Amino acid sequence: MSDSLTSASNSIILRLQIENEPGLFARAVTAIGDAGGNIGAIDIVRYEKGQVIRDVTVDTTGPEQAAAVAASLDEVEGIDVLHSSDRVFVMHLGGKISVQSKAPLKSRDDLSMAYTPGVARVCMAIHEDIDKARNLTIKRNTVAIVSDGTAVLGLGDIGPEAAMPVMEGKAMLFKEFGDVDGFPLCLDTKDTEEIISVVKAISPGFGGINLEDISAPRCFEIERRLQEELDIPVFHDDQHGTAVVMIAGLINALKVVNKQASDIKAVVAGVGAAGTACTKMMLDLGVTNIIGLDRTGILYRGRDNMNASKEEYAAMTNPDNVQGTLDEAMVDSDLFVGLSGPGILTVDHLKTMKQDGIVFAMSNPTPEIMPEEAWPHIAVMATGRSDYPNQLNNVLCFPGIFRGALDCHATQITEAMKLAAAQAIADTVPEESLSADYIIPGVFNKDVARNVAQAVESAADTGR
């Protein structure tokens, strides 16, 4: 699916050979604009006899429009499109991350200390006291990013090889925002026991495990077992990262509308990994009236055709055992949390909410309702997109939460640590700046990861 707006995520570089005639490049610019492209950088590559070679960067809405832009230029006499490059694919050539040495290796002395014979003494020190591995190896700052490729973004089960670009991107975010060394491990198995076994086997080299894009309900069992059987933090970001950021947004949204968590009615559309984690954190925050829905409708006690996870969900939510569809669930609600699919929420639904409603439409790339439709009828709107205010993005959580967990040598990431992380994210927005359009800090706010790390470390140290 392509976006309706041009963006760098659908950007191309066109290498144009243009006859050196007055006004011809202006015609090229017009052709690009007429085809819907948005011009960025313009660079002269070289001059040739009677011709100019230029690279023109153009943001588009997707591959179809990119092709249309190139075709429109080919129709202009005196202009040839020599080559079209997709900037996203160019960025991914050869992968996006690498391993770099921290110590110099330029002399025999360097070699004898980094490798044999000097390294043997370090090995024996760890052999005699295994806890020294944390300080004498990369373990102290390294997290395994583990996926089986079964639930990748909105793409579904695409396999481990196709999941690698996402996991590499995750490693980039870990490093950039938390100075954590993340290493992608995409496993060619969907077997729960095999995944658990492999992760346990590779765990000695890592200070934490970040589970990523593993489909529900297997992800619940995999995380639970690894938490029980390993002595390092295990964190399923699709569940808990989403929940932490959502709760951070909710804390501030409730301030904006002057409501208390204990007084609101929340509707959660999509009760998979993320929806379940969001629900549990809302319960911890004090929300007592939560109604969850799957494709069949409202989850309630006694409903047929529910797996164990959904039965557990129904048992801890929906105190009035409401039945029906989203239509019934939305009546007199204060909060909608969407983790489902595009377009399921309508203006008619919003009109049945209580005054000053809050909508977190987090489906990507197309939310459950577009902000332009929702804004006239609600008080606060947030999405997972970067082109609207209040982007609820997991990158606000996982770099800082692992930074804090690694720094305090935590063996697990507790519910208290997650709630502390959410509060830290919320508190990063200054009280005087808080508004309906600013309930969550921007993803490039350098204070976020530091604040989250400190809060997580404090919560771990106090045991709260």
Secondary structure, 3 states (H helix, E strand, C coil): CCCCCCEEEEEEEEEEEEECCCCHHHHHHHHHHHCCCEEEEEEEEEEECCEEEEEEEEEECCHHHHHHHHHHHHCCCCEEEEEEEEHHHHHHCCCCCCCCCCCCCCCHHHHHHHCCCCHHHHHHHHHHCHHHHHHHCHHHHEEEEEECCCCECCCECCCHHHHHHHHHHHHHHHHHHHCCEEEEEECCCCCHHHHHHHHHHHHHHCCEEEECCCCCCHHHHHHHHHHHHCCCCEEEHHHHHHHHHHHHHHHHHHHHHCCCHHHCEEEEECCCHHHHHHHHHHHHHCCCEEEEECCCCECCCCCCCCCHHHHHHHHHCCCCCCCCCHHHHHCCCCEEEECCCCCCCCHHHHHCCCCCCEEEECCCCCCCCCHHHHHHHCCEEEECCCCCCCECCHHHCHHHHHHHHHHCCCCCCCHHHHHHHHHHHHHCCCHHHCECCECCCCCCCCHHHHHHHHHHHHHHHHCC
